[in-house]
Amino acid sequence: MKLDMFKMERMQSLWENAVDYNLSESGVHPLTLNELLSAEEIKELTGVELGYTQTNGTPPLRQQIARLYPGIDPENIMVTAGSSEANFLLMWSLIEPGDKVVFELPNYLQMWGLAKAFGARVEPLWLKEELGWQPAPEDINRVITPGTKLVILTNPNNPTGSILKPGLREKIIQRVEEAGAWLIADEVYRGAEISGEETASFYGQLKQVAVVGGLSKAYGLPGLRLGWLAGPGELVRKIWTYHDYTTISVSALTDHLAAKALEPDRRLKLLNRTRDIIRHNLPLLEKWLQSFGLQFSYQAPSAGAILFTAYNYDYNSTRLVEQILKEKNVLLVPGDHFELDRHLRLGFGSRPEYLQAGLGRVAEFLTELNKKR
Ligand SMILES: Cc1ncc(COP(=O)(O)O)c(C=O)c1O
């Protein structure tokens, strides 16, 4: 099996904790245990038994997750080590060599790389910048055809922060059903909408659908490594067999803490915290981008602490990011890592003063670059 390097994850692993300013992160500044729990609850933690937990997630945790999807039974949920494990299990269990997979681009390329490694023929469904990062209806018709096995989306999208418009959602659902395909929707940014209106899940919208969620982005808890998938009982039972071969289960502490995080009132507080950070920081970033005039052009995100901007420099995006890293010790993500050069993804979920200082360094770099032009 040939597996391509997951370039974005590798670059982040190498640099995110080493640079002066990490503006490559797609989530918001993470919470501490002290911010998540009361003193009483932290004391209770010392009594949590560090045994194996139920391998598909404990009933209390799956009960909390089930509240996020109307009409779902906890048996339709599998708890995983991050949404990345859920994505992995879906690709591993669903793809056979030669399958046709339609993959939304630009996108987080985990399932793109895995689908190819498992032998699929992967065809892009492009979100178009000029359409506000939506797919063109004619492209939906053209790429989702009888014989398509899977259609993979990230909604809200990474890196653009766009949310599929209702008519296009329905068109995709209709085409997937007509093709007899499966729809896989990575919904890990659900809950991080600027408007405060939670994006409707694809769960339950068609028979052959699996959705993925997790606590890393909208909840500000990536270090818990807690994700899940939800789908039809038969699929979830099949995936359990695969899960037994990967991580078996999440850690007992993670399971316990995730159930706490998803208690209704606390969940709302976490989502409001994320939305407040995004609402506060996005104008700072937009003001900064606009100060460069026509050198940047972008569609503002609707969700997530990420903005995907085109730039007007005659520079490949990986090269540009590498230069900024080398000269200014700031990490950004190149458009190349989403299969779209001449773009940058800027993460703006950190503390405002940190964000401003990081952007200040990038501004120095760009000013020097402009002088050389
Ligand atoms: C769309 C998407 N899915 C999955 C992941 C993996 O997240 P985690 O495993 O922390 O839940 C990411 C991380 O950036 C992402 O952007």
The ligand as an SDF file (V2000), in Angstrom:
LIG
                    3D

 16 16  0  0  0  0  0  0  0  0999 V2000
  -11.9760   18.4390    9.0270 C   0  0  0  0  0  0  0  0  0  0  0  0
  -11.1380   17.8150   10.0890 C   0  0  0  0  0  0  0  0  0  0  0  0
  -11.3970   16.5570   10.4690 N   0  0  0  0  0  0  0  0  0  0  0  0
  -10.6740   15.9590   11.4070 C   0  0  0  0  0  0  0  0  0  0  0  0
   -9.6180   16.5940   12.0310 C   0  0  0  0  0  0  0  0  0  0  0  0
   -8.8490   15.8680   13.0970 C   0  0  0  0  0  0  0  0  0  0  0  0
   -9.2470   16.3350   14.3460 O   0  0  0  0  0  0  0  0  0  0  0  0
   -9.2450   15.5020   15.6890 P   0  0  0  0  0  0  0  0  0  0  0  0
   -8.6920   14.1600   15.4230 O   0  0  0  0  0  0  0  0  0  0  0  0
   -8.4550   16.3050   16.6560 O   0  0  0  0  0  0  0  0  0  0  0  0
  -10.7040   15.4430   16.1040 O   0  0  0  0  0  0  0  0  0  0  0  0
   -9.3020   17.9030   11.6650 C   0  0  0  0  0  0  0  0  0  0  0  0
   -8.1510   18.6000   12.2640 C   0  0  0  0  0  0  0  0  0  0  0  0
   -7.7260   19.6480   11.8570 O   0  0  0  0  0  0  0  0  0  0  0  0
  -10.0980   18.5280   10.6760 C   0  0  0  0  0  0  0  0  0  0  0  0
   -9.8470   19.7930   10.2860 O   0  0  0  0  0  0  0  0  0  0  0  0
  1  2  1  0
  2  3  1  0
  2 15  2  0
  3  4  2  0
  4  5  1  0
  5  6  1  0
  5 12  2  0
  6  7  1  0
  7  8  1  0
  8  9  2  0
  8 10  1  0
  8 11  1  0
 12 13  1  0
 12 15  1  0
 13 14  2  0
 15 16  1  0
M  END
$$$$
